[in-house]
Amino acid sequence: MAQSDGVRWSEVSHFLDEVLQLEPGKRQPWLAALESTDPALAAELRELLALHDANCASGFMERSPLVGESLTSPGGDARLPIGHLLGSR
């Protein structure tokens, strides 16, 4: 982002919201039209959409980061009982 990040994000954010509202098949034509007037913005939106698509495909927002993880004591071998105060023995 060439401008101040906050200023640029306020510009990009509006367009990102708009393109995310489109059906996936309509995004590329929309970006192509934008590219004719603002190639840098279109490139930035393509990058953000690729990151968005990768996160969606990975299921990042659909699962808990703790699934399959166990909460263990400092020794690492026993689960903490429900209601246990961290830092107490």
C-alpha positions as CSV (number, residue, x, y, z in Angstrom):
1,M,0.0,0.0,0.0
2,A,1.6,3.2,-1.2
3,Q,-0.5,5.6,0.9
4,S,-0.9,5.6,4.6
5,D,-2.2,2.1,5.4
6,G,-5.4,3.5,7.1
7,V,-6.2,5.8,4.3
8,R,-5.6,3.1,1.6
9,W,-7.5,0.5,3.6
10,S,-10.6,2.8,3.8
11,E,-10.5,3.0,0.0
12,V,-9.8,-0.7,-0.6
13,S,-12.3,-1.9,2.0
14,H,-15.2,-0.4,0.2
15,F,-14.3,-2.1,-3.1
16,L,-13.5,-5.4,-1.3
17,D,-16.9,-5.4,0.3
18,E,-18.5,-4.8,-3.1
19,V,-16.7,-7.5,-4.9
20,L,-17.3,-10.1,-2.1
21,Q,-21.0,-9.5,-2.5
22,L,-20.8,-10.7,-6.1
23,E,-21.2,-14.3,-7.0
24,P,-17.7,-15.8,-7.6
25,G,-18.3,-16.1,-11.4
26,K,-19.0,-12.4,-11.7
27,R,-15.9,-11.2,-9.8
28,Q,-13.3,-11.5,-12.6
29,P,-15.4,-9.4,-15.1
30,W,-16.0,-6.8,-12.4
31,L,-12.2,-6.7,-11.6
32,A,-11.4,-6.4,-15.4
33,A,-13.6,-3.4,-15.6
34,L,-12.0,-1.8,-12.6
35,E,-8.6,-2.6,-13.9
36,S,-9.2,-0.3,-16.9
37,T,-9.5,2.7,-14.5
38,D,-7.3,1.6,-11.5
39,P,-4.9,-1.3,-12.3
40,A,-3.2,-1.0,-8.8
41,L,-6.5,-1.3,-7.0
42,A,-7.7,-4.2,-9.1
43,A,-4.3,-6.1,-8.4
44,E,-4.7,-5.4,-4.7
45,L,-8.2,-6.7,-4.7
46,R,-7.2,-9.9,-6.6
47,E,-4.6,-10.5,-4.0
48,L,-7.1,-10.0,-1.1
49,L,-9.6,-12.3,-2.9
50,A,-7.0,-15.0,-3.3
51,L,-6.3,-14.8,0.4
52,H,-10.0,-14.9,1.2
53,D,-10.6,-17.9,-1.0
54,A,-7.6,-19.7,0.5
55,N,-9.0,-19.1,4.0
56,C,-12.4,-20.3,3.0
57,A,-11.0,-23.4,1.3
58,S,-9.0,-24.3,4.4
59,G,-12.0,-24.1,6.7
60,F,-10.2,-21.6,8.8
61,M,-13.4,-19.9,10.1
62,E,-15.4,-23.1,10.4
63,R,-13.5,-24.8,13.1
64,S,-12.1,-24.1,16.5
65,P,-8.3,-23.8,16.8
66,L,-8.6,-26.0,19.9
67,V,-10.2,-29.0,18.2
68,G,-7.9,-31.9,18.9
69,E,-5.8,-30.0,21.3
70,S,-5.7,-30.7,25.0
71,L,-5.3,-28.2,27.7
72,T,-2.4,-29.6,29.8
73,S,-0.8,-28.7,33.1
74,P,2.6,-27.0,33.1
75,G,4.2,-30.5,33.1
76,G,2.3,-31.2,29.9
77,D,1.0,-34.6,30.9
78,A,-2.4,-34.0,32.6
79,R,-5.5,-32.2,31.6
80,L,-6.6,-29.3,33.7
81,P,-9.9,-29.9,35.5
82,I,-12.8,-27.7,34.7
83,G,-12.8,-24.8,37.1
84,H,-9.0,-25.0,37.8
85,L,-7.4,-21.6,38.4
86,L,-4.4,-21.1,36.2
87,G,-1.3,-20.5,38.2
88,S,-2.6,-22.4,41.3
89,R,-1.4,-25.8,42.3
